[in-house]
Amino acid sequence: MENYQSFNPQSSSTFSQIKESIRDMIRLQRDYQLSDELFWEAFDNRVLRNVPLNISQYATMTIRG
C-alpha cells in the first residue's frame, strides 16, 4: 500500500509561479485587450514555457507592430 503524503500547494514554488503567470495573463488581456493570436503567443511563452515577460513592454511592442 502506498503512503499518502499531504501536499501543501501554498508552499510550492511551482504553485506560486503558476499563480503569477495567470495574474500576468489576466492583466495583459484586461489592460491591453490583445488579439487572440497575440494573447496565445504570450500565453505560450509565459505559462507553458515559464519565460518571464514584462507585460507592459510586451503589449507595447506587439501593439506597435
C-alpha positions as CSV (number, residue, x, y, z in Angstrom):
1,M,0.0,0.0,0.0
2,E,1.3,3.4,-0.9
3,N,1.9,6.1,1.7
4,Y,-0.2,9.2,1.4
5,Q,1.8,12.4,1.5
6,S,-0.1,15.6,2.0
7,F,0.6,18.4,-0.4
8,N,0.5,22.0,0.6
9,P,0.2,24.0,-2.6
10,Q,0.7,27.2,-0.8
11,S,4.3,26.3,-0.1
12,S,5.1,25.1,-3.6
13,S,7.2,27.3,-5.7
14,T,5.6,25.8,-8.8
15,F,2.1,26.8,-7.5
16,S,3.4,30.4,-6.9
17,Q,4.8,30.6,-10.4
18,I,1.5,29.4,-11.9
19,K,-0.4,31.9,-9.9
20,E,1.9,34.7,-11.1
21,S,1.6,33.6,-14.7
22,I,-2.2,33.6,-14.5
23,R,-2.2,37.0,-13.0
24,D,0.1,38.3,-15.8
25,M,-2.2,36.8,-18.4
26,I,-5.3,38.3,-16.8
27,R,-3.6,41.7,-16.6
28,L,-2.4,41.5,-20.2
29,Q,-5.9,40.8,-21.5
30,R,-7.7,43.2,-19.2
31,D,-5.4,46.2,-19.7
32,Y,-4.3,45.7,-23.4
33,Q,-7.1,43.6,-25.0
34,L,-4.7,42.0,-27.5
35,S,-5.9,39.9,-30.4
36,D,-6.4,36.2,-29.7
37,E,-3.3,35.4,-31.7
38,L,-1.1,37.7,-29.7
39,F,-2.7,36.6,-26.4
40,W,-2.0,32.9,-27.0
41,E,1.6,33.7,-28.1
42,A,2.1,35.4,-24.8
43,F,0.4,32.5,-23.0
44,D,2.7,30.0,-24.7
45,N,5.8,31.9,-23.6
46,R,4.6,33.0,-20.1
47,V,2.7,30.0,-18.9
48,L,3.8,26.9,-20.9
49,R,7.5,27.8,-21.2
50,N,7.7,29.8,-18.0
51,V,9.5,32.6,-19.7
52,P,9.3,35.8,-17.6
53,L,7.6,38.6,-19.5
54,N,7.5,42.3,-18.9
55,I,3.7,42.5,-19.6
56,S,3.7,46.3,-20.3
57,Q,6.7,46.1,-22.6
58,Y,5.4,43.1,-24.4
59,A,2.0,44.7,-25.0
60,T,3.6,47.9,-26.2
61,M,5.9,46.1,-28.6
62,T,3.1,44.0,-30.1
63,I,0.7,46.9,-30.4
64,R,3.3,48.9,-32.3
65,G,3.7,46.3,-34.9
